[in-house]
Amino acid sequence: MTIRFAVIGIDHRHVYELIGGLIEAGAICAGFDPTSTDPKVAAGVAERFPQLKPVERQRLLDDPNISLVVTAAVPNERAAIAVEAMRHGKDVIADKPGITSYEQLDAVRVAVRETGRIFSICFSERLLTQASTLATKLVRDGAIGEVIHTTGLGPHRLNRAIRPAWFFDPQNYGGILVDIASHQIDQFLFYTNCADARIEASSIGHYGAADIPDFQDFGDILLRGDKASAYIRVDWFTADGLPTWGDGRLVLLGTKGTLELRKYVDIAGRPGTDHVFLVDGDQTRHFDASGEKITYFERFLADMRDRSETAMPQEHVFTVCRLVLEAQATATVLTSEERVTR
């Protein structure tokens, strides 16, 4: 069975990865709603996928031959799109963050329970990076023993000039921890095999341009599960000298060794992306993970056919969302006075 999907919400560039990944995995795009808050993203969809046709949103929802809806809308609109799609009998892949409030989390939970549809969030820093794919194999093979701590760093370049207006309002993106740290919490739960965790401490702050004081450009979290813990730091301060959008890193501390993932760049070192470093009882090794196969989209399409949960367990999605909402809601707000005393 070939799965046909529709795109509703083309407000963020991550939509390119979602469309391209599904097409490469064998799905057919039946069309996209051309409505967008960012003309540059809309133009990018047309340029990258000239074969796709714009179709009015309601027609996409009402089409019984479409069984999947993909959304990269303004973040606080993604949950409503997902609920509507599920109530029209369609599974959903949302760009992260798929949920920006407790009310949205409750609504999506109810829709999943009542419709039996799948709601997945594409946490791309794990699911769409080859370094993470290789790290998964190494961890499962016992290369570093039991993972007892993760350090997740998610720095991003602001690129202020190309951002739409909604990008700078926390009401639209949920706050920096909801928006970015969902990646790192997803990775913590996955690599430590913790079903749940608690937020020990979190903070958010604004350190940058004075004319956007509400924009959160720094955040961190201390996280603890039943058998592992984590430190997470996210920010919008990647300097222009870096040849990519951010030096995203993940360090996995195991009982028999460590893994470090340098997903997007090896600073002043090896060329390319997807570098993995392993230290064990015998030696230190570097792996070029760029040949690893990304399998998220293929597995998701198989889950749709089989009604299984191999790509993204449903409860895992909800746990990640709940934890980042808790971290955001309880975060200490760093004022200028607090920064001085630190």
Order of alpha helices (4+ residues) and beta strands (2+ residues): beta-alpha-beta-alpha-alpha-beta-alpha-beta-alpha-beta-alpha-alpha-beta-alpha-alpha-beta-beta-beta-beta-beta-beta-beta-alpha-alpha-beta-alpha
